[in-house]
Amino acid sequence: MTATVALVVAAGKGERLGSDGPKAFVVLGGRPMLRWSLEVLRATVDDVVVALPADTPFAADGVRTVPGGAERSHSVRNALAAAPAQAELVLVHDAARPLLTAAIVADCLAAMEDPSVDAAIAAAAVTDTVKEADRVDGQVRVAGTLDRSRLWAVQTPQVFRRSVLERVLAQPDAVLAAATDDASLVEAAGGTVVLVPSPRTNLKVTTPEDLQLAELLLTAREAATP
């Protein structure tokens, strides 16, 4: 079996969440948010590296930690540098997505069995009608309606061939800072990225409302677990 390392991005400040500290340590369901996804990853991959805000103490069995960077992809680059050399696949996950499941991880890893694929990313099909808009004279005016059958909301985990991720992360800091996710760097380099259907419940906690919804979903999931 191909060795896999998970890189967990946990360096976010949580300003939109209204948190006094790092978002990954906001209490959710009785424990820090980061712990939920770590529980899944430690059971499904070979190694885990977590990128944390500077001077943030954290310890978990079998987990390595590194300081995060100024932007998301900088944190991923720092974590990748600390990953075991034998790991050929790299799974990148946001600590702010605490509803990760083993099934989502398995589906993303399964997509990498095709040697022509450079990256496989979890995503949910868009169900809302989506408009393009322009700002004109202080108004937000509709410029067009997009075909939602072609639209997907991207999530994490995102799985990469290590050599591909190392190559795109070797670009200048300014290029990495402009990337909203790591898969976009692979796309820009001409790599093959496939979407892996994932439930919308694999949400990202950004606002207080997201935190409340995540709490409800986790409570329901825990209650349903034998």
FENPE-V576711 format. One line per field, one symbol per residue. phi: phi as a letter, one per 20 degrees, with the letter a starting at -180 (. if undefined). burial: # if it has 16 or more other ideal C-beta (glycine too) atoms within 10 Angstrom, else .. Layout:
# FENPE-V576711
phi: ???
burial: ???
This chain:
# FENPE-V576711
phi: .ffcddddecefemffemeecggfdffcmnbgggffffgfffeccebccdedfgmdfabbgmdecbffdfcgfffffffffefgfffedcddceffdfegcfffgffffffefffeeebccfbdffdefddebceclndddfdrdefffddceeccfcdcfgffffffeefggffffeeebfffffgfenfeddedgcfffeedecdgfffffffffffffffeff
burial: ...#########.#..#.#..#####.##..#######.###.##########..#.#....#.##.##.##########..#...#.#############..##.###.##....########.#..........................##########.##.###.#....#..#.#######...#.####.#..#####.....#..##.##........
